[in-house]
Amino acid sequence: MLLTLLLTGVARAQTEEPLEAMIERALGRARSQALLMARELEPRDGRLPKSLDDDGKLVTSDPGWWCSGFFPGVLWYLYEDSGDEQIAAYADRFTRRLEKVQYITDNHDVGFMLGCSYGHAWRLKGLPEYRQVLLNGAASLATRYDPRIGLIRSWDFNRDRWNYPVIIDNMMNLELLVWASRTSGDGRFRRIAVHHADKTLKNHFRNDASCYHVVSYDVRGRVEKRETWQGLHDESAWSRGQGWALYGFTCMYRETGLRRYLRQAVRVADYLLGHPAMPSDGIPPWDLDVEDPQTALRDASAAAVIASALIELSGHVDAEHGSRYLAFAEKQLRSLSSERYLAAPGTCSGFILKHSVGFFAQHSEVDKPLTYADYYYIEALLRMKRRLMR
């Protein structure tokens, strides 16, 4: 039996596509798909991609939708990797569709929207107008912070259900604030980000390091309820939410150097890697508490977020943890880069990944491509590529 297992492992190693080749193949596919989408969307003034409908037709949003910055971000990442100025031109045009987002104060996802679009534009091209949009956007986002609560308010809807709701996704918007402090010299932005992360760390997590989706606070900043709005039930571990937690605290450690954020990121990573519901291919079911993880719908977007976060986290921890996180992220990327998840050339209106789950209970974007799945998948590929080049 042992000899059989060893021979099977050798055979698998001999037939497995080299990681470098897999990454280049996937990036090549991504470039062709992104250009397809850019050409399809170019005549649609102000529109940006969301998903596909049940008939396979492209669903778009206006710039105010929380996902609006991800497609420009995909284009900027692909330009960074390829140096293709045609892709850069598309990236700039689609980024500028979000210009008015800098003044939005009724949406907590300004960090997603501008950081993934104008953030990369500023990083790669350095035009002053990009920088100013980001600073204005950070100021708009900061208006949603209530010092009495100590957190950035997430949602304004369902006020009869939640007094002051904060969702775990909001950790992903803090990077813009820390960047704004560093860039402008205004320490207020960083203080808001740290206060938000600290209170999230205190109140969002269970003892096993899984997190709730929503925590609502009363007028004095005390927890009034904990829920998992997009998950299976309130005490379940919604997979993408766990990914947001892992990514958000990894990012906050990078941005602040505060080790409590690193410790929490490690706790979440170890929870995910050791979870009995995590399938062998690394692509989680849409919620880790589903009755049968093997037959439940998988969420490619959660896998992409987790993979990208693990690759970064691997560079902040000891060699033993780092190698384990990298190995798991590699497994996820190999799965996502297989024909099961990677869209065939010319299909899916230019989306890159198939089989994500948006909001299962509301039958919204279930088993569909999602623009943020594409973004974090490309980011993960490029992060892994950089690791290989060291």
C-alpha positions in Angstrom: 0.0 0.0 0.0 2.8 2.4 0.9 4.6 1.7 -2.4 1.3 2.3 -4.3 0.9 5.7 -2.6 4.4 6.7 -3.2 4.2 5.7 -6.9 0.9 7.6 -7.2 2.5 10.7 -5.7 5.5 10.5 -8.1 3.1 10.0 -11.1 1.1 13.0 -10.0 4.2 15.2 -9.7 5.4 14.1 -13.1 2.1 15.0 -14.8 1.3 18.2 -12.9 1.7 21.4 -14.8 4.7 23.4 -13.6 3.4 26.3 -11.4 5.2 28.9 -13.5 3.6 27.6 -16.7 0.2 27.4 -15.0 0.4 31.0 -14.0 1.4 32.2 -17.4 -1.4 30.1 -19.0 -4.0 31.6 -16.7 -2.8 35.1 -17.1 -2.9 34.7 -20.9 -6.4 33.5 -20.7 -7.3 36.4 -18.4 -5.8 39.0 -20.8 -7.9 37.7 -23.7 -11.1 37.6 -21.5 -10.5 41.1 -20.1 -10.0 42.6 -23.5 -13.2 40.9 -24.7 -15.1 42.4 -21.8 -13.5 45.8 -22.3 -14.5 45.9 -26.0 -18.1 44.8 -25.1 -18.4 47.5 -22.4 -16.7 50.4 -24.1 -19.8 51.7 -25.9 -21.9 51.4 -22.8 -21.3 54.8 -21.2 -20.6 54.6 -17.5 -21.3 50.9 -17.1 -19.2 48.4 -15.3 -19.5 44.6 -15.0 -21.3 42.7 -12.2 -22.2 39.2 -13.3 -24.2 37.2 -15.8 -28.0 36.7 -15.7 -29.7 33.3 -15.9 -29.6 33.6 -19.7 -25.9 34.1 -19.7 -26.1 37.8 -20.6 -23.8 40.4 -19.1 -25.2 42.3 -16.1 -23.7 45.7 -15.4 -23.8 48.4 -12.8 -23.4 52.1 -12.5 -20.2 53.4 -10.8 -22.0 53.6 -7.4 -22.3 49.9 -7.0 -19.8 48.4 -4.6 -18.2 46.2 -7.2 -17.5 48.9 -9.7 -13.8 49.2 -9.1 -12.9 45.5 -9.7 -12.8 45.4 -13.5 -10.6 48.5 -13.8 -8.4 46.8 -11.2 -8.2 43.6 -13.2 -7.1 45.7 -16.2 -4.4 47.5 -14.2 -3.0 44.2 -12.8 -2.9 42.8 -16.3 -1.1 45.9 -17.6 1.4 45.7 -14.7 2.2 42.1 -15.7 2.2 42.5 -19.5 3.3 46.1 -20.1 0.6 46.2 -22.8 -0.4 49.9 -23.3 -3.7 48.9 -25.0 -4.7 47.3 -21.7 -3.5 50.4 -19.8 -5.6 52.6 -22.0 -8.7 50.5 -21.2 -7.8 50.5 -17.5 -7.6 54.3 -17.5 -10.9 54.7 -19.4 -12.8 52.4 -17.1 -11.2 53.8 -14.0 -12.4 57.3 -14.9 -15.9 56.0 -15.0 -15.6 56.0 -11.2 -14.5 59.6 -10.8 -17.7 60.7 -8.9 -17.3 58.0 -6.4 -14.8 60.2 -4.5 -17.8 62.2 -3.2 -20.0 59.3 -2.2 -20.8 59.3 1.5 -23.7 56.8 1.6 -21.5 53.7 0.8 -18.9 52.2 3.1 -17.3 50.4 0.1 -15.5 53.5 -1.3 -12.2 51.7 -0.4 -13.1 48.8 -2.6 -14.3 51.0 -5.4 -11.5 53.5 -5.5 -8.6 51.5 -4.1 -9.0 48.8 -6.7 -9.2 51.3 -9.6 -7.6 54.6 -8.8 -5.3 53.0 -6.3 -3.6 50.9 -9.0 -3.8 53.8 -11.4 -1.9 56.0 -9.0 0.6 53.3 -8.2 1.4 52.5 -11.8 1.0 55.8 -13.6 1.4 58.4 -10.8 -0.9 61.1 -12.3 -1.7 63.8 -9.7 -5.5 63.6 -10.5 -5.5 59.9 -9.5 -4.0 60.8 -6.1 -6.5 63.6 -5.5 -9.5 61.3 -6.2 -8.2 58.8 -3.6 -7.7 61.5 -1.0 -11.2 62.9 -1.6 -12.6 59.4 -1.4 -10.9 58.7 1.9 -12.4 61.9 3.3 -15.8 60.8 2.1 -15.4 57.3 3.6 -14.3 58.9 6.9 -17.7 60.6 7.2 -19.2 57.2 7.9 -17.2 56.9 11.1 -19.0 57.7 14.4 -16.5 58.3 17.2 -19.2 57.3 19.8 -19.4 53.9 18.2 -15.8 53.6 17.2 -16.6 52.1 13.8 -17.4 52.9 10.2 -21.1 52.3 9.5 -21.7 49.7 6.8 -25.3 49.8 5.7 -28.0 52.4 5.8 -30.9 50.1 4.9 -33.0 47.9 7.2 -32.9 50.5 10.0 -35.7 48.7 11.8 -33.4 45.6 11.9 -30.1 47.2 12.8 -29.2 50.4 14.6 -25.6 50.6 13.5 -24.6 47.6 11.3 -20.9 46.8 10.7 -20.0 43.9 8.3 -16.8 42.0 8.2 -16.4 43.1 4.5 -15.7 46.6 5.8 -12.2 45.5 6.9 -11.4 45.6 3.2 -12.0 49.4 3.0 -9.4 50.4 5.7 -6.4 50.2 3.4 -7.5 53.4 1.7 -7.7 55.3 5.0 -4.2 54.2 6.1 -2.8 55.1 2.7 -4.5 58.6 2.9 -2.9 59.2 6.3 0.5 58.2 5.0 0.1 60.3 1.9 -1.5 63.4 3.3 0.0 63.4 6.8 -3.4 63.6 8.4 -3.3 61.0 11.2 -7.1 61.0 11.6 -7.6 58.5 8.7 -5.2 56.0 10.3 -6.8 56.4 13.7 -10.2 55.6 12.2 -8.9 52.5 10.5 -7.2 51.2 13.7 -10.3 51.9 15.9 -12.4 50.1 13.4 -10.1 47.1 13.1 -9.7 46.9 16.9 -13.4 46.9 17.6 -14.0 44.4 14.8 -11.3 42.2 16.3 -13.0 42.4 19.7 -16.6 41.7 18.6 -16.8 40.0 15.3 -15.1 36.7 16.1 -16.1 33.5 17.8 -13.7 31.5 20.0 -12.7 29.3 17.0 -11.6 32.3 15.0 -14.7 32.2 12.6 -16.5 35.4 12.2 -20.0 36.7 12.1 -21.0 38.7 9.0 -22.9 41.5 10.7 -22.5 43.0 14.2 -24.9 45.8 15.0 -24.3 48.3 17.8 -26.6 50.4 19.9 -26.3 54.2 20.3 -23.6 53.8 23.0 -21.4 51.5 20.9 -22.5 48.2 22.6 -23.2 45.1 20.7 -26.9 44.6 20.2 -26.9 41.6 17.8 -24.6 39.4 15.8 -25.8 37.8 12.5 -24.6 36.2 9.4 -26.8 37.8 6.8 -25.4 36.2 3.7 -24.6 32.8 5.3 -26.5 29.7 6.1 -27.6 30.9 9.5 -26.4 33.4 12.2 -23.9 31.0 13.8 -22.5 29.7 10.5 -19.2 30.5 8.8 -20.0 32.2 5.5 -17.0 31.4 3.4 -16.4 34.7 1.7 -16.8 36.4 5.0 -14.0 34.4 6.5 -11.9 35.4 3.4 -12.6 39.1 4.1 -11.5 38.6 7.7 -8.3 36.9 6.7 -7.5 39.4 4.0 -8.5 42.4 6.0 -6.3 41.7 9.1 -3.4 40.6 6.9 -3.6 43.9 5.1 -3.9 45.9 8.4 -0.8 44.2 9.7 1.1 45.2 6.6 -0.2 48.8 6.8 0.3 49.3 10.5 2.8 46.8 11.8 0.5 46.0 14.7 1.1 42.4 15.6 -2.4 41.8 17.1 -3.6 42.0 13.5 -1.0 39.4 12.4 -2.0 37.1 15.2 -5.7 37.3 14.2 -4.9 36.7 10.5 -2.9 33.6 11.5 -5.8 32.4 13.7 -8.3 32.8 10.8 -5.9 31.1 8.3 -5.4 28.1 10.6 -9.2 27.9 11.1 -9.8 27.8 7.4 -7.0 25.3 6.5 -8.0 22.9 9.2 -11.8 23.1 8.7 -13.3 19.7 8.1 -15.7 21.2 5.5 -12.8 22.5 3.3 -12.7 20.3 0.2 -9.5 18.7 -1.0 -9.2 21.1 -3.9 -9.3 24.2 -1.7 -12.5 25.7 -3.1 -14.8 26.1 -0.2 -18.6 25.6 -0.3 -20.4 28.9 -0.1 -20.8 28.4 3.7 -18.6 26.1 5.7 -21.6 24.8 7.7 -23.6 23.4 4.8 -24.9 19.9 5.5 -22.8 18.3 2.7 -19.7 20.3 1.7 -18.9 17.9 -1.1 -22.2 18.5 -3.0 -22.9 22.1 -2.0 -22.2 24.9 -4.4 -18.6 26.1 -4.3 -17.6 29.7 -4.1 -14.7 30.6 -6.4 -14.7 34.2 -5.2 -14.1 33.0 -1.6 -11.2 30.8 -2.8 -9.7 33.7 -4.7 -9.8 36.1 -1.7 -8.4 33.4 0.6 -5.6 32.4 -1.8 -4.5 36.0 -2.3 -4.5 36.7 1.4 -2.6 33.5 2.2 0.2 34.3 -0.3 0.7 37.7 1.4 0.4 36.3 4.9 3.0 33.7 4.1 5.6 36.5 3.9 4.8 37.7 7.4 5.1 34.5 9.3 7.7 31.8 10.1 8.9 29.4 7.5 6.7 26.5 8.7 3.5 28.5 8.6 4.5 30.3 5.4 5.2 27.1 3.5 1.8 25.7 4.6 0.0 28.8 3.5 1.7 28.9 0.2 1.0 25.2 -0.5 -2.7 25.7 0.2 -2.8 28.8 -2.0 -1.1 27.0 -4.8 -3.7 24.2 -4.5 -6.4 26.8 -4.7 -4.9 28.5 -7.7 -4.4 25.2 -9.5 -8.1 24.4 -9.0 -9.2 27.8 -10.1 -7.0 27.6 -13.2 -8.6 24.3 -14.2 -11.2 24.1 -16.9 -13.8 23.6 -14.1 -13.4 27.2 -13.0 -11.5 29.0 -15.7 -13.8 30.3 -18.4 -13.1 29.1 -21.9 -11.8 31.7 -24.3 -14.5 33.9 -25.7 -17.2 32.8 -23.2 -18.9 34.3 -20.2 -18.8 37.8 -21.7 -15.2 38.1 -20.7 -15.4 37.0 -17.1 -12.4 35.0 -16.1 -13.7 32.6 -13.4 -17.0 30.6 -13.2 -18.9 29.3 -10.2 -19.1 31.9 -7.5 -21.9 32.5 -5.1 -23.1 36.0 -4.3 -26.1 35.9 -2.0 -27.4 32.3 -1.8 -30.5 32.9 0.3 -31.8 35.7 -1.9 -31.0 33.7 -5.1 -28.7 36.5 -6.2 -25.7 35.8 -8.4 -25.7 32.1 -7.4 -23.2 29.9 -9.4 -22.3 32.8 -11.6 -19.1 34.7 -12.5 -18.4 37.6 -10.3 -16.2 40.6 -11.0 -14.5 40.5 -7.6 -13.7 36.8 -8.0 -11.7 37.8 -11.1 -9.9 40.6 -9.3 -8.6 38.5 -6.4 -7.8 35.6 -8.7 -5.5 37.8 -10.8 -4.0 39.4 -7.7 -3.3 35.9 -6.3 -1.7 34.8 -9.5 0.6 37.9 -9.6 1.5 37.5 -5.9 2.4 33.9 -6.5 4.4 34.9 -9.6 6.4 37.4 -7.6 7.1 34.8 -4.9 8.5 32.5 -7.5 10.8 35.2 -8.9 12.5 35.9 -5.5 
